[in-house]
Amino acid sequence: MKKILIVDDSSTIRKLVKYILKKQEYMISEAEDGLDAMEKLGNLEADLIIVDLNMPNMDGIEFVKNLRSNYYHMDTPVIMLTTTKDEDLKRDAMLAGVNLFLNKPVQPNFLIYKVESLLKGE
């Protein structure tokens, strides 16, 4: 079973994304910010990470930079799911190592399709 880590400071968003992905029988873990996610990744083998951009303690871009500097997670697919439309932040996220940048709200079927594509390496 594939494991997905959802990193978002909004518990509502985490629950919504978890609800969408649970239908596909993924094992879901949650973290409330980048710092919490880094701690959890010490004991968790995530196959894919969905991360918000704007979070306290460690934002999404800093999280991805830390993730990519870690040998064990340098190739883990990352989807940034955020409300921002700022093109500079999108560019910064992609340069940090984000595989896919999606804006909230996202259609459930589209999110599932993108998650499955990244997990299959497409």
C-alpha positions as CSV (number, residue, x, y, z in Angstrom):
1,M,0.0,0.0,0.0
2,K,1.4,3.4,-1.0
3,K,2.0,5.9,1.8
4,I,1.2,9.6,1.4
5,L,2.1,12.4,3.8
6,I,-0.2,15.5,3.8
7,V,1.4,18.6,5.2
8,D,-0.9,21.6,5.8
9,D,-1.5,23.8,8.7
10,S,-5.2,23.6,8.1
11,S,-6.8,20.5,9.7
12,T,-9.8,21.0,7.4
13,I,-7.6,20.8,4.3
14,R,-5.8,17.8,5.6
15,K,-9.1,16.0,6.3
16,L,-10.4,16.9,2.9
17,V,-7.4,15.6,1.0
18,K,-7.3,12.5,3.2
19,Y,-11.0,11.9,2.5
20,I,-10.3,12.2,-1.3
21,L,-7.3,9.9,-1.2
22,K,-8.6,7.3,1.2
23,K,-11.1,6.2,-1.5
24,Q,-8.0,4.9,-3.4
25,E,-6.8,2.9,-0.4
26,Y,-3.6,4.9,0.3
27,M,-2.1,4.9,3.8
28,I,-2.3,8.6,4.8
29,S,-0.2,10.4,7.4
30,E,-0.6,14.1,8.4
31,A,1.7,16.9,9.5
32,E,0.7,20.4,10.5
33,D,3.8,22.2,9.1
34,G,7.1,21.6,7.5
35,L,8.9,21.1,10.8
36,D,6.4,18.5,12.0
37,A,6.7,16.8,8.6
38,M,10.5,16.5,8.8
39,E,10.2,15.0,12.3
40,K,7.6,12.4,11.0
41,L,9.7,11.5,8.0
42,G,12.3,10.2,10.4
43,N,10.0,7.3,11.1
44,L,7.8,7.3,8.0
45,E,8.5,6.0,4.5
46,A,6.4,8.3,2.3
47,D,5.9,7.4,-1.3
48,L,4.5,10.9,-2.1
49,I,4.0,14.2,-0.2
50,I,1.3,16.8,-0.6
51,V,2.4,20.1,1.0
52,D,1.0,23.6,1.4
53,L,3.1,26.7,0.7
54,N,2.1,29.0,3.5
55,M,2.6,27.4,6.9
56,P,4.1,28.5,10.3
57,N,7.5,27.2,11.6
58,M,8.7,25.9,8.2
59,D,6.9,26.9,5.0
60,G,6.4,24.6,2.0
61,I,9.4,25.8,0.0
62,E,11.8,25.4,3.0
63,F,10.4,22.0,3.6
64,V,11.0,20.9,0.1
65,K,14.6,22.3,0.2
66,N,15.2,20.3,3.4
67,L,13.6,17.2,1.8
68,R,15.7,17.4,-1.3
69,S,18.9,17.7,0.7
70,N,18.1,14.4,2.5
71,Y,19.4,11.3,0.6
72,Y,16.4,9.2,1.6
73,H,13.9,11.7,0.3
74,M,15.6,13.4,-2.6
75,D,13.4,11.6,-5.2
76,T,10.1,11.5,-3.3
77,P,7.4,13.1,-5.5
78,V,6.0,16.3,-4.0
79,I,2.8,18.1,-4.9
80,M,2.4,21.6,-3.7
81,L,-1.2,22.4,-3.1
82,T,-1.8,26.0,-2.3
83,T,-4.1,29.0,-2.7
84,T,-1.3,31.3,-4.0
85,K,-1.4,32.5,-7.6
86,D,2.0,34.2,-7.2
87,E,4.2,33.2,-10.2
88,D,7.4,34.0,-8.4
89,L,6.5,31.7,-5.5
90,K,5.5,29.0,-8.0
91,R,8.9,29.3,-9.7
92,D,10.7,29.2,-6.3
93,A,8.7,26.1,-5.4
94,M,9.6,24.4,-8.7
95,L,13.3,25.3,-8.3
96,A,13.2,23.9,-4.7
97,G,12.2,20.6,-6.2
98,V,8.4,20.4,-6.3
99,N,7.2,18.0,-8.9
100,L,3.7,19.5,-9.4
101,F,2.1,22.8,-8.3
102,L,-1.7,22.8,-7.9
103,N,-4.0,25.5,-6.8
104,K,-6.8,25.1,-4.2
105,P,-9.5,24.2,-4.6
106,V,-8.6,21.2,-6.7
107,Q,-11.1,18.8,-8.3
108,P,-10.9,15.4,-6.4
109,N,-10.6,13.3,-9.6
110,F,-7.8,15.6,-10.9
111,L,-5.9,15.3,-7.7
112,I,-6.3,11.5,-7.7
113,Y,-5.1,11.4,-11.3
114,K,-2.0,13.5,-10.6
115,V,-1.2,11.5,-7.4
116,E,-1.5,8.2,-9.4
117,S,0.6,9.6,-12.2
118,L,3.5,10.6,-9.9
119,L,3.4,7.4,-8.0
120,K,3.7,5.5,-11.3
121,G,6.6,7.7,-12.3
122,E,4.8,9.2,-15.3
